[in-house]
Amino acid sequence: MTAQYVTCRMTNRFGNQCTAEAIDPNGEAIICARHAAEVMRTISQARQVPQPRTR
């Protein structure tokens, strides 16, 4: 008997879907650990950029 699992919903620029298992198959964002880490790195980098001061 084969186990079924939900795959990540991310696609590359060619439209090929990621085949890794989703972290939380019942969650809103169905992504794998690798893509979740990329999102967290992007957020971290965005927070480090100084915001322009408005006055």
PDB file of N, CA, C and O in Angstrom:
ATOM      1  N   MET A   1       0.849  -1.182   0.000  1.00  0.00           N
ATOM      2  CA  MET A   1       0.000   0.000   0.000  1.00  0.00           C
ATOM      3  C   MET A   1       0.890   1.240   0.000  1.00  0.00           C
ATOM      4  O   MET A   1       1.857   1.312   0.759  1.00  0.00           O
ATOM      5  N   THR A   2       0.574   2.192  -0.829  1.00  0.00           N
ATOM      6  CA  THR A   2       1.372   3.410  -0.913  1.00  0.00           C
ATOM      7  C   THR A   2       0.735   4.514  -0.072  1.00  0.00           C
ATOM      8  O   THR A   2      -0.487   4.629   0.014  1.00  0.00           O
ATOM      9  N   ALA A   3       1.585   5.309   0.537  1.00  0.00           N
ATOM     10  CA  ALA A   3       1.096   6.432   1.332  1.00  0.00           C
ATOM     11  C   ALA A   3       0.881   7.633   0.418  1.00  0.00           C
ATOM     12  O   ALA A   3       1.688   7.896  -0.474  1.00  0.00           O
ATOM     13  N   GLN A   4      -0.189   8.344   0.640  1.00  0.00           N
ATOM     14  CA  GLN A   4      -0.456   9.546  -0.146  1.00  0.00           C
ATOM     15  C   GLN A   4      -0.143  10.758   0.696  1.00  0.00           C
ATOM     16  O   GLN A   4      -0.424  10.784   1.894  1.00  0.00           O
ATOM     17  N   TYR A   5       0.440  11.766   0.069  1.00  0.00           N
ATOM     18  CA  TYR A   5       0.722  13.001   0.766  1.00  0.00           C
ATOM     19  C   TYR A   5       0.480  14.182  -0.160  1.00  0.00           C
ATOM     20  O   TYR A   5       0.478  14.035  -1.382  1.00  0.00           O
ATOM     21  N   VAL A   6       0.278  15.343   0.424  1.00  0.00           N
ATOM     22  CA  VAL A   6       0.021  16.569  -0.326  1.00  0.00           C
ATOM     23  C   VAL A   6       1.359  17.192  -0.684  1.00  0.00           C
ATOM     24  O   VAL A   6       2.243  17.311   0.164  1.00  0.00           O
ATOM     25  N   THR A   7       1.506  17.590  -1.937  1.00  0.00           N
ATOM     26  CA  THR A   7       2.764  18.184  -2.376  1.00  0.00           C
ATOM     27  C   THR A   7       2.705  19.709  -2.314  1.00  0.00           C
ATOM     28  O   THR A   7       1.632  20.312  -2.289  1.00  0.00           O
ATOM     29  N   CYS A   8       3.867  20.294  -2.290  1.00  0.00           N
ATOM     30  CA  CYS A   8       4.049  21.746  -2.268  1.00  0.00           C
ATOM     31  C   CYS A   8       3.394  22.369  -3.495  1.00  0.00           C
ATOM     32  O   CYS A   8       3.370  21.752  -4.560  1.00  0.00           O
ATOM     33  N   ARG A   9       2.868  23.569  -3.363  1.00  0.00           N
ATOM     34  CA  ARG A   9       2.178  24.232  -4.470  1.00  0.00           C
ATOM     35  C   ARG A   9       3.064  25.202  -5.258  1.00  0.00           C
ATOM     36  O   ARG A   9       2.606  25.806  -6.228  1.00  0.00           O
ATOM     37  N   MET A  10       4.310  25.353  -4.854  1.00  0.00           N
ATOM     38  CA  MET A  10       5.200  26.288  -5.533  1.00  0.00           C
ATOM     39  C   MET A  10       5.597  25.753  -6.911  1.00  0.00           C
ATOM     40  O   MET A  10       5.748  24.546  -7.102  1.00  0.00           O
ATOM     41  N   THR A  11       5.762  26.659  -7.854  1.00  0.00           N
ATOM     42  CA  THR A  11       6.219  26.291  -9.188  1.00  0.00           C
ATOM     43  C   THR A  11       7.448  27.108  -9.543  1.00  0.00           C
ATOM     44  O   THR A  11       7.658  28.201  -9.016  1.00  0.00           O
ATOM     45  N   ASN A  12       8.260  26.564 -10.447  1.00  0.00           N
ATOM     46  CA  ASN A  12       9.421  27.318 -10.898  1.00  0.00           C
ATOM     47  C   ASN A  12       9.038  28.174 -12.109  1.00  0.00           C
ATOM     48  O   ASN A  12       7.874  28.208 -12.508  1.00  0.00           O
ATOM     49  N   ARG A  13       9.998  28.847 -12.673  1.00  0.00           N
ATOM     50  CA  ARG A  13       9.692  29.766 -13.782  1.00  0.00           C
ATOM     51  C   ARG A  13       9.217  29.043 -15.026  1.00  0.00           C
ATOM     52  O   ARG A  13       8.652  29.673 -15.920  1.00  0.00           O
ATOM     53  N   PHE A  14       9.430  27.743 -15.108  1.00  0.00           N
ATOM     54  CA  PHE A  14       8.974  26.958 -16.250  1.00  0.00           C
ATOM     55  C   PHE A  14       7.596  26.345 -16.013  1.00  0.00           C
ATOM     56  O   PHE A  14       7.044  25.693 -16.900  1.00  0.00           O
ATOM     57  N   GLY A  15       7.041  26.552 -14.820  1.00  0.00           N
ATOM     58  CA  GLY A  15       5.726  26.034 -14.494  1.00  0.00           C
ATOM     59  C   GLY A  15       5.740  24.639 -13.895  1.00  0.00           C
ATOM     60  O   GLY A  15       4.681  24.038 -13.712  1.00  0.00           O
ATOM     61  N   ASN A  16       6.924  24.108 -13.585  1.00  0.00           N
ATOM     62  CA  ASN A  16       7.031  22.784 -12.969  1.00  0.00           C
ATOM     63  C   ASN A  16       6.758  22.896 -11.469  1.00  0.00           C
ATOM     64  O   ASN A  16       7.380  23.701 -10.776  1.00  0.00           O
ATOM     65  N   GLN A  17       5.829  22.085 -10.979  1.00  0.00           N
ATOM     66  CA  GLN A  17       5.465  22.130  -9.564  1.00  0.00           C
ATOM     67  C   GLN A  17       6.481  21.385  -8.718  1.00  0.00           C
ATOM     68  O   GLN A  17       7.001  20.347  -9.127  1.00  0.00           O
ATOM     69  N   CYS A  18       6.762  21.924  -7.529  1.00  0.00           N
ATOM     70  CA  CYS A  18       7.644  21.271  -6.558  1.00  0.00           C
ATOM     71  C   CYS A  18       6.997  19.960  -6.128  1.00  0.00           C
ATOM     72  O   CYS A  18       5.784  19.894  -5.934  1.00  0.00           O
ATOM     73  N   THR A  19       7.802  18.928  -5.982  1.00  0.00           N
ATOM     74  CA  THR A  19       7.254  17.613  -5.634  1.00  0.00           C
ATOM     75  C   THR A  19       7.476  17.239  -4.169  1.00  0.00           C
ATOM     76  O   THR A  19       7.165  16.119  -3.764  1.00  0.00           O
ATOM     77  N   ALA A  20       8.009  18.162  -3.376  1.00  0.00           N
ATOM     78  CA  ALA A  20       8.251  17.881  -1.955  1.00  0.00           C
ATOM     79  C   ALA A  20       6.936  17.870  -1.176  1.00  0.00           C
ATOM     80  O   ALA A  20       5.943  18.466  -1.592  1.00  0.00           O
ATOM     81  N   GLU A  21       6.956  17.181  -0.045  1.00  0.00           N
ATOM     82  CA  GLU A  21       5.763  17.089   0.800  1.00  0.00           C
ATOM     83  C   GLU A  21       5.502  18.414   1.505  1.00  0.00           C
ATOM     84  O   GLU A  21       6.433  19.059   1.986  1.00  0.00           O
ATOM     85  N   ALA A  22       4.244  18.817   1.565  1.00  0.00           N
ATOM     86  CA  ALA A  22       3.848  20.050   2.234  1.00  0.00           C
ATOM     87  C   ALA A  22       4.018  19.925   3.738  1.00  0.00           C
ATOM     88  O   ALA A  22       3.812  18.855   4.312  1.00  0.00           O
ATOM     89  N   ILE A  23       4.401  21.039   4.378  1.00  0.00           N
ATOM     90  CA  ILE A  23       4.572  21.048   5.830  1.00  0.00           C
ATOM     91  C   ILE A  23       3.236  20.803   6.515  1.00  0.00           C
ATOM     92  O   ILE A  23       3.123  19.924   7.370  1.00  0.00           O
ATOM     93  N   ASP A  24       2.223  21.580   6.140  1.00  0.00           N
ATOM     94  CA  ASP A  24       0.892  21.466   6.734  1.00  0.00           C
ATOM     95  C   ASP A  24      -0.124  21.313   5.604  1.00  0.00           C
ATOM     96  O   ASP A  24      -0.563  22.314   5.037  1.00  0.00           O
ATOM     97  N   PRO A  25      -0.499  20.096   5.271  1.00  0.00           N
ATOM     98  CA  PRO A  25      -1.403  19.881   4.133  1.00  0.00           C
ATOM     99  C   PRO A  25      -2.787  20.500   4.309  1.00  0.00           C
ATOM    100  O   PRO A  25      -3.508  20.675   3.327  1.00  0.00           O
ATOM    101  N   ASN A  26      -3.171  20.831   5.537  1.00  0.00           N
ATOM    102  CA  ASN A  26      -4.482  21.434   5.783  1.00  0.00           C
ATOM    103  C   ASN A  26      -4.399  22.936   5.991  1.00  0.00           C
ATOM    104  O   ASN A  26      -5.410  23.570   6.294  1.00  0.00           O
ATOM    105  N   GLY A  27      -3.221  23.517   5.836  1.00  0.00           N
ATOM    106  CA  GLY A  27      -3.031  24.946   6.076  1.00  0.00           C
ATOM    107  C   GLY A  27      -3.420  25.799   4.884  1.00  0.00           C
ATOM    108  O   GLY A  27      -3.779  25.288   3.823  1.00  0.00           O
ATOM    109  N   GLU A  28      -3.343  27.111   5.079  1.00  0.00           N
ATOM    110  CA  GLU A  28      -3.654  28.049   3.994  1.00  0.00           C
ATOM    111  C   GLU A  28      -2.585  28.038   2.922  1.00  0.00           C
ATOM    112  O   GLU A  28      -2.892  27.997   1.731  1.00  0.00           O
ATOM    113  N   ALA A  29      -1.321  28.074   3.345  1.00  0.00           N
ATOM    114  CA  ALA A  29      -0.200  28.065   2.405  1.00  0.00           C
ATOM    115  C   ALA A  29       0.369  26.653   2.369  1.00  0.00           C
ATOM    116  O   ALA A  29       1.011  26.210   3.322  1.00  0.00           O
ATOM    117  N   ILE A  30       0.136  25.963   1.286  1.00  0.00           N
ATOM    118  CA  ILE A  30       0.588  24.573   1.183  1.00  0.00           C
ATOM    119  C   ILE A  30       1.955  24.565   0.505  1.00  0.00           C
ATOM    120  O   ILE A  30       2.064  24.460  -0.717  1.00  0.00           O
ATOM    121  N   ILE A  31       3.011  24.682   1.347  1.00  0.00           N
ATOM    122  CA  ILE A  31       4.373  24.717   0.830  1.00  0.00           C
ATOM    123  C   ILE A  31       5.264  23.773   1.628  1.00  0.00           C
ATOM    124  O   ILE A  31       4.936  23.377   2.747  1.00  0.00           O
ATOM    125  N   CYS A  32       6.392  23.423   1.033  1.00  0.00           N
ATOM    126  CA  CYS A  32       7.341  22.518   1.689  1.00  0.00           C
ATOM    127  C   CYS A  32       8.289  23.317   2.588  1.00  0.00           C
ATOM    128  O   CYS A  32       8.261  24.548   2.609  1.00  0.00           O
ATOM    129  N   ALA A  33       9.116  22.599   3.317  1.00  0.00           N
ATOM    130  CA  ALA A  33      10.052  23.238   4.244  1.00  0.00           C
ATOM    131  C   ALA A  33      11.051  24.129   3.511  1.00  0.00           C
ATOM    132  O   ALA A  33      11.395  25.202   4.006  1.00  0.00           O
ATOM    133  N   ARG A  34      11.519  23.706   2.347  1.00  0.00           N
ATOM    134  CA  ARG A  34      12.491  24.506   1.589  1.00  0.00           C
ATOM    135  C   ARG A  34      11.899  25.852   1.183  1.00  0.00           C
ATOM    136  O   ARG A  34      12.541  26.889   1.352  1.00  0.00           O
ATOM    137  N   HIS A  35      10.694  25.839   0.657  1.00  0.00           N
ATOM    138  CA  HIS A  35      10.077  27.088   0.227  1.00  0.00           C
ATOM    139  C   HIS A  35       9.667  27.955   1.420  1.00  0.00           C
ATOM    140  O   HIS A  35       9.690  29.182   1.328  1.00  0.00           O
ATOM    141  N   ALA A  36       9.299  27.337   2.523  1.00  0.00           N
ATOM    142  CA  ALA A  36       8.996  28.099   3.736  1.00  0.00           C
ATOM    143  C   ALA A  36      10.252  28.822   4.226  1.00  0.00           C
ATOM    144  O   ALA A  36      10.177  29.967   4.673  1.00  0.00           O
ATOM    145  N   ALA A  37      11.400  28.158   4.144  1.00  0.00           N
ATOM    146  CA  ALA A  37      12.664  28.778   4.548  1.00  0.00           C
ATOM    147  C   ALA A  37      13.014  29.948   3.637  1.00  0.00           C
ATOM    148  O   ALA A  37      13.508  30.971   4.111  1.00  0.00           O
ATOM    149  N   GLU A  38      12.765  29.811   2.339  1.00  0.00           N
ATOM    150  CA  GLU A  38      13.021  30.914   1.405  1.00  0.00           C
ATOM    151  C   GLU A  38      12.157  32.126   1.745  1.00  0.00           C
ATOM    152  O   GLU A  38      12.623  33.263   1.683  1.00  0.00           O
ATOM    153  N   VAL A  39      10.914  31.882   2.099  1.00  0.00           N
ATOM    154  CA  VAL A  39      10.012  32.974   2.488  1.00  0.00           C
ATOM    155  C   VAL A  39      10.545  33.671   3.733  1.00  0.00           C
ATOM    156  O   VAL A  39      10.569  34.900   3.794  1.00  0.00           O
ATOM    157  N   MET A  40      10.970  32.896   4.722  1.00  0.00           N
ATOM    158  CA  MET A  40      11.484  33.490   5.959  1.00  0.00           C
ATOM    159  C   MET A  40      12.762  34.303   5.707  1.00  0.00           C
ATOM    160  O   MET A  40      12.947  35.356   6.317  1.00  0.00           O
ATOM    161  N   ARG A  41      13.645  33.826   4.816  1.00  0.00           N
ATOM    162  CA  ARG A  41      14.853  34.593   4.475  1.00  0.00           C
ATOM    163  C   ARG A  41      14.481  35.903   3.795  1.00  0.00           C
ATOM    164  O   ARG A  41      15.079  36.940   4.083  1.00  0.00           O
ATOM    165  N   THR A  42      13.513  35.869   2.906  1.00  0.00           N
ATOM    166  CA  THR A  42      13.071  37.081   2.212  1.00  0.00           C
ATOM    167  C   THR A  42      12.505  38.094   3.202  1.00  0.00           C
ATOM    168  O   THR A  42      12.798  39.286   3.111  1.00  0.00           O
ATOM    169  N   ILE A  43      11.702  37.626   4.138  1.00  0.00           N
ATOM    170  CA  ILE A  43      11.130  38.513   5.156  1.00  0.00           C
ATOM    171  C   ILE A  43      12.233  39.104   6.020  1.00  0.00           C
ATOM    172  O   ILE A  43      12.222  40.300   6.310  1.00  0.00           O
ATOM    173  N   SER A  44      13.169  38.287   6.425  1.00  0.00           N
ATOM    174  CA  SER A  44      14.282  38.753   7.258  1.00  0.00           C
ATOM    175  C   SER A  44      15.111  39.813   6.541  1.00  0.00           C
ATOM    176  O   SER A  44      15.486  40.819   7.144  1.00  0.00           O
ATOM    177  N   GLN A  45      15.398  39.598   5.268  1.00  0.00           N
ATOM    178  CA  GLN A  45      16.164  40.573   4.494  1.00  0.00           C
ATOM    179  C   GLN A  45      15.390  41.872   4.316  1.00  0.00           C
ATOM    180  O   GLN A  45      15.981  42.952   4.363  1.00  0.00           O
ATOM    181  N   ALA A  46      14.096  41.786   4.117  1.00  0.00           N
ATOM    182  CA  ALA A  46      13.277  42.981   3.938  1.00  0.00           C
ATOM    183  C   ALA A  46      13.234  43.818   5.213  1.00  0.00           C
ATOM    184  O   ALA A  46      13.180  45.046   5.146  1.00  0.00           O
ATOM    185  N   ARG A  47      13.258  43.176   6.354  1.00  0.00           N
ATOM    186  CA  ARG A  47      13.236  43.903   7.626  1.00  0.00           C
ATOM    187  C   ARG A  47      14.551  44.611   7.905  1.00  0.00           C
ATOM    188  O   ARG A  47      14.578  45.583   8.660  1.00  0.00           O
ATOM    189  N   GLN A  48      15.637  44.143   7.312  1.00  0.00           N
ATOM    190  CA  GLN A  48      16.957  44.738   7.540  1.00  0.00           C
ATOM    191  C   GLN A  48      17.182  45.984   6.695  1.00  0.00           C
ATOM    192  O   GLN A  48      18.080  46.769   6.999  1.00  0.00           O
ATOM    193  N   VAL A  49      16.404  46.186   5.656  1.00  0.00           N
ATOM    194  CA  VAL A  49      16.553  47.350   4.788  1.00  0.00           C
ATOM    195  C   VAL A  49      16.018  48.570   5.533  1.00  0.00           C
ATOM    196  O   VAL A  49      14.872  48.568   5.981  1.00  0.00           O
ATOM    197  N   PRO A  50      16.848  49.621   5.670  1.00  0.00           N
ATOM    198  CA  PRO A  50      16.355  50.819   6.359  1.00  0.00           C
ATOM    199  C   PRO A  50      15.195  51.464   5.607  1.00  0.00           C
ATOM    200  O   PRO A  50      15.246  51.642   4.390  1.00  0.00           O
ATOM    201  N   GLN A  51      14.168  51.804   6.342  1.00  0.00           N
ATOM    202  CA  GLN A  51      13.005  52.450   5.749  1.00  0.00           C
ATOM    203  C   GLN A  51      13.246  53.957   5.667  1.00  0.00           C
ATOM    204  O   GLN A  51      13.843  54.539   6.573  1.00  0.00           O
ATOM    205  N   PRO A  52      12.781  54.596   4.582  1.00  0.00           N
ATOM    206  CA  PRO A  52      12.965  56.045   4.470  1.00  0.00           C
ATOM    207  C   PRO A  52      12.168  56.777   5.559  1.00  0.00           C
ATOM    208  O   PRO A  52      11.045  56.396   5.890  1.00  0.00           O
ATOM    209  N   ARG A  53      12.762  57.811   6.092  1.00  0.00           N
ATOM    210  CA  ARG A  53      12.100  58.578   7.134  1.00  0.00           C
ATOM    211  C   ARG A  53      11.170  59.600   6.506  1.00  0.00           C
ATOM    212  O   ARG A  53      11.565  60.335   5.600  1.00  0.00           O
ATOM    213  N   THR A  54       9.969  59.645   6.972  1.00  0.00           N
ATOM    214  CA  THR A  54       9.006  60.635   6.473  1.00  0.00           C
ATOM    215  C   THR A  54       8.659  61.566   7.609  1.00  0.00           C
ATOM    216  O   THR A  54       8.470  61.142   8.749  1.00  0.00           O
ATOM    217  N   ARG A  55       8.581  62.817   7.289  1.00  0.00           N
ATOM    218  CA  ARG A  55       8.277  63.808   8.297  1.00  0.00           C
ATOM    219  C   ARG A  55       7.503  64.946   7.743  1.00  0.00           C
ATOM    220  O   ARG A  55       7.165  65.877   8.473  1.00  0.00           O
TER     221      ARG A  55
END
